[in-house]
């Protein structure tokens, strides 16, 4: 085979791979809300197909099993989520503006995308039992940690201080508040969610140390 023919064959192969990956992404995004409603334990490719516009055969062709589909769906959702607060960070000119903008968006997304956040925590919990999820979960968790660190670093800068702990500490602290607020929101306990919202600014302050 000539070099020209080999290069042409490689280009065709790459296009086929790109089309396959693009279709996987499309299907994962399209079935995301179905996955979020059903959750991991109640989900199979057949059940997802029954609750979506796609056939079981199509889903099975692009995904090995429900683990494969759920992981890809959450990954695609997180591509958007991990830049959620960047606009707030970029636009803030004072620590108060950043804090208030962050708190507002923190609880707005909790209410608006509750089932999608629930799916993420479901996947993360499953990774404690199923090793096949762990690498993906840890990667996504790393992106979420970096997102939170951008907020806290800028908040500390605007206050004239510095972060009081590591990126990991900042992330697990705020993630703990979010997960607890999500549980109360799903339980319909608006008062508990309001208390957590009122307390979040103080939590942010704990994550920042005064300079000197």
N, C-alpha and C positions, 0 to 999 in steps of 0.2 A: 504494500500500500504506500502511495506517495505521501510526502509531508502535507501537501495541500489537502488530500483526501482525509488524512488523519485529523487535521485541524478542523475540517468541515464536520467530521463525525463527532469530534469533541464538542463543537458548538451546538450541534443538534442534541447531544446528550445533556449538555448543561441547560438548554432551553426546556427539555423535558423535565429535568429535576426542578427547575425554577417554577414551571407550571404546576407540578405536583405539590411543591411547598406552598405555592400561592393558594391552591385549592384547599389544602389542609387548614391554612390560616382562615380562609373564608368560611369553611364549615365550622371551625372552632368558635369563631366570633358569632356566627349565626345561631349556634346551639347553646351559647353561654347562658342565656336567661333560663333555658330549660334545665340545664345542669344546676344552676343556682337554686331553682325551685325544688328539684328532686333531691339534691345532695348526693354524696358519694355512695352511701349504703343502699339507697333506693334506685340507683342508676345502673342501667346496662345500655349497651349500644341499641338494643332492640327497643327499650323503653324510651330512649332519647329520640329514636326514629319515629315512634308512635306519637310523640309530643312535638314534633317538628315537621317541616316540609320535606325532609330528606328521607330516603329509604334506608333500611337497615343495610342493604347491599352496598350503597354508596359510602356510608359511614365506615363499614367494615373494610372497604377497599383502601381508604385513606388512613385509618387508625387501627392499630393492632388490637386494642381493647379499650375499655372505658378509662383505664389509667392514662393511656396515651392521649385520648381526647380531652380529658379533664385537665391534664397538665398543660396541654397546648392552649386550651381555652383560658386558663388562669394566667398563663404567660402572656397571651395577647392582651388581656385586661390590664395586667401590670405594666405593660409598655406605656399605656396612657396614665395609669395611676402614679407611677414613680416621678412624674413631672407635675403632679397636681398642684403643689404649693410653690412652684418656681415663679409663677407670675406674682404671687403675693410677696415673695422674697425680693424679686427684682424691683417691684414698685414701691416698697416701703422706704420711707425717709426718716422714720423714727421707730424706736422700739415699741412704742404703744401701737402704732399703725400696723407693724408686723404682727404683734401679739394678737390684736383684735382680728386682723384678717385671717390669721392662722386658725384661731379658735372658731371663727364663723365657718370657714371652709371645712374644718375638721368635723364639725357636727352636721353641716349640710350634706356632705358626702355620706356620712353615717346613715342619715335618714333616707337619702335618695337612692343609694346603692346598697341597701342593707343586705339583700339576698346575695349579691355578688361578693361582698365582704365575708358573709357567712361561708360561702363556697371556699374562699381562700383559707379561712381558719379550719374548715373541714379537711382540706387537702393537707394543711400543715400538721394537723393532728394525726392524719393517716400515715404521715411520714415517720411517726414514732414507731409504728408497727410494720410498715411496708418499706423496705429498704429501697425499692425501685423509685420511690418518690423523692428520696432525700437530697440528691444532688440538685434537682430542679428547685426544690423548696429552699435549700440553702442559697442558691443563686438569686432567687426572687427576694428572699429575706435580705440579702446583701444590698440589693437595689433599694429596698424600702428603708434600710438603715441609712444609706447615703442620702436619700431624700430628706429624712428627718434631720440628719446632721447639717445639711445646707440651711435648714430653718434655724436650728439652734446656734450654729456658728454666726450667722448673720444677726440673730437676735442679740447674742453676746457682744458682737461688734458695735451694734447700735447703742447698746447700754454702756459701752466703754469698759466692758469686762471681758471674760473669756469663759468658754465652756467648763463646767465644773467636773465633768467626767469624760469618759470615752464615747465614741460614736455608738458603741454597743449598749452602753448604759442609757444614753439618751433615747435610743430606739426602744429598748424593752420597757422603759418607763412610760413613754407616750403610747406605745402599742398596748400596754396593759390597761391604760385608761380607755383606749379606743375599744378594746375587746369587751371590757366590762360595760361600757356605755351601749355597745351593740347588743349585748345580752339583755340589758334592761329595755332597750328600744324594741327588740323582738318580743319581749314579754309585755309590752304595752305600759311600762312604768315610766311615764313622762317626768314625774317628779324626780326620780333617781337620775335620769338623764340630765335634767336641769341642774341638779346638784353637781354632777360631774363637770358639766359645762362651766358652772360658776367657779369650780375649783381648778380648772385647767390653767389659767394664768399663773396661779401660785406654783403649780407643778413646773411650768416653764421657768419661773424664777429660780426654783431649786436647782435647775440644770445650768445655771449661769453663776459664776463667781465674780465678785468685784475685782478689778485690777489692783495689783499691788498687795 
